[in-house]
Amino acid sequence: MLLFVLLLLLLAAATGVLGAVLKATLIVVLSLVLSVVALGWVATWYARRRMREFHREFDRRIDHDRRRQHAYDVGEDPTGRPRIGDGA
């Protein structure tokens, strides 16, 4: 493969179009690099966004469960004693 590229460069230099070939190659390579960098940036942004949403939801559920554990039960007591909120 390297030999093929070298042969093409020598052929381009012999015909006088080496500058145009190098410019076109540079444009293609830089476009690919820019595309990879942009895709990586977008993927990182999306992953961080999803992680923040997950943390918010997780914290909300933990807070909800904690509040339910500390809440007073106003239902019927199995022993028959009145509880808070029974009106007794």
N, C-alpha and C positions, 0 to 999 in steps of 0.2 A: 504494500500500500504506500509506504514511504517512497519507494522507488518510482511508483506511478505519479505521485505528486511532484517529485523532483523532475521527472521527465516532462510533465505538463508545464512546470515553471521554466524549464529550459526552452521548451517550444515557444512559450509566450515571450520570453526574452528575445529569442531569435527572430520572432515576427514583429517585435516592437510594441506589443500590447501588454507588457508586464505590469505597467502602472495601473492600467484599467483592471487587470485581473486582481491585483493586490487590493485595489479600492473596493471592488465588488466582494472579495473575500472578507475584507474588514467589515463591510456593512453587514454581511450575513452573520459573521461571528459575533459582532457587537449586538445585533438584534437578538440572537439566541441568548446571549448572556443577560441582556436586559429583560428578556421574557422570563428567564429562570429567576432572576432577582425579584421581579414584580410578583411572580407566582408565589415565591417563598414569603414575601412580605404579606400578601393577602392571606395565605394559609396561616401565618403566625397571628395576624390580626383576628381571624375567625376563631382560631383555637383559644386565644386569650378571652375573646368575647363569650364563647361558650363556657369557658371555665368560670368566668365571673358570674354568669347566669346560674351555673351549678352551685357555686358557693352561696349566692343569694338564696336560692331555693332551699339548700341544705340548712342554712342558718334559720330561715323562716320556719322550716319543719321542726328543727330542734327547739326553737322558741315556743312554738305551738305545743309541742309535747311537754315541755317544761311547765307551761301554764296549765295544761290539763292535769298534770300530776299534783300541782299545788292548789288547784281549785277545790272549793268546798263541795262536797256531795250533798245535794238537797233531796235525795231520794229516800226511800223507806229503809230504816235501819233493821237488819235481821233480828236484833234482840228486842225490838218493839219500842225502844226508847225514842223520844222525839229528837230530831236533828235540827240543825240550823236551817231556817227557812220553812219549817213545817207549820209554823203559825202557833205552836204550843208554847 
